[in-house]
Amino acid sequence: MTGETVRLAFRIGYLGSGFHGSQIQPDVKTVQGELIRVFQSHKWIDKNSTEHNLVLSSRTDAGVNVRVNGGVVTIKKSLWQSLGAKKMIRAIDDRLCEGISFLDVMQVEEGWNPRIAQYRVYRYRIEGIEFWKYPGEVFSEYCNMFTGTYDASNFARLEEGKDPMRTILSCTPWIVEDRVVGFEIVGLAFLWNQVRRTANAIFKMSIGDLTMQQVKQAIEKPEIVVDFGVAPPEWLILWGVSWQQLPLPDAATEPHFTPVPEGRVAERTMRKRWRLAAEHEMKSLLYNEWAAIGELPITHHNDS
């Protein structure tokens, strides 16, 4: 069958609030499930092998936003030759539910695995967590503590058989309009909840609930079990996954993030309304990015 089929790599983006995570689950709406539904509606994939035939690169939890994730699917070669990238993108995007965008697709070699990537980038808008205050230049030191190769057992929800050793290439402040709004973390691969647990540790150091020494010990001595909690999912963005064949696109837009209300007038209801508006700003950022990333290939027609 290999010569009769082709393996396609695709990239997608989605709003986390619309799905119960990325991986297919029974009786709930997921990103993988939505993609399978659309491919099935076009009769492009075999219903008996959907879970193995369409897989995603990075798993995300409910509520986590994604600028660029990727996946792979196998379809008939004749179908791909008749459709091409442009027709396929339009056909899929037209039937997807709101909050998910099918960005691009290309043919790859038979053994291409979307889970083996060059690196992954996450951004966390930590100012969205109530009571956070920027602690000053020490924030860069908090972030830098998480770079390097180490056993991340204290910063993950460990799954059986998973190697807890992870390599973090960088962790730096995320700056928007000359204001630190959170952090960006880049790694080869991440454990379940690793970024959100890292975010909560940075948040707690920022407000004085944790010391740098406590976090340093949690990194250096994973055998001493600690739990610093998990930050909310709605402020996290999987900014992108990069592969050699599909390098991660640069940011296409400059986000506008309204500062958190401060001072005596910023009472609880004001901050609640700000958070609702801030979530919309995150969504607006993603839609603008998808509009730029999802530029369709130009098709030239012969005059006749």
KAMO-V837682 format. One record per backbone hydrogen bond with DSSP energy under -0.5 kcal/mol. CO is the residue of the C=O (numbers start at 1). NH is the residue of the N-H. Records with the same first field share a line. If there is no record, write none. Layout:
CO=NH ; NH
This chain:
1=4 ; 5
2=5
4=77
6=8 ; 75
7=108
8=73
9=106
10=71
11=103 ; 104
12=69
13=101
14=16 ; 66
15=18
16=19 ; 63
19=21 ; 63
21=31
22=32
25=28
28=30
29=20
30=34
31=35
32=36
33=37
34=38
35=39
36=40
37=41
38=42
39=44 ; 45
40=43
46=49
47=50
49=52 ; 53
50=54
53=55 ; 74
55=72
60=22
61=64
65=238
66=14
69=12
70=57
71=10
72=55
73=8
75=6
76=80
77=81
78=82
79=83
80=84
83=87
84=88
85=89
86=90
87=91
88=92
89=93
90=94
91=95
92=95 ; 96
97=100
99=15
101=13 ; 103
104=11
106=9
108=7
109=112
112=114
113=116
115=117
119=242
120=187
121=239 ; 240
122=185
123=237
124=126 ; 183
125=128
126=129
129=132
136=139
137=140 ; 141
138=142
139=143
140=144
141=145
143=146
144=147
148=150 ; 168
150=152 ; 166
152=155
153=156
156=158
159=162
162=164
164=152
166=150 ; 168
167=169 ; 188
168=148
170=186
172=184
173=175
174=176 ; 181 ; 182
176=179
179=176 ; 181
181=127
182=174
183=124
184=172
185=122
186=169 ; 170
187=120
191=194
192=157
193=197
194=198
195=199
196=200 ; 231
197=201
198=202
199=203
200=204
201=205
202=206
203=207
204=209 ; 210
205=208
211=215
212=216
213=217
214=218
215=219
216=220
217=221
221=224
223=225
232=235
233=236
235=125
236=65
237=123 ; 239
238=67 ; 68
240=121
242=118 ; 119
246=243
253=255
255=257
256=258
263=266
265=267
267=270 ; 271
268=272
269=273
270=274
271=275
272=276
273=277
274=278
275=279
276=280
277=281
278=282
279=283
280=284
281=285
282=286
283=287
284=288
285=289
286=290
287=291
288=292
289=293
290=294
292=295
298=300
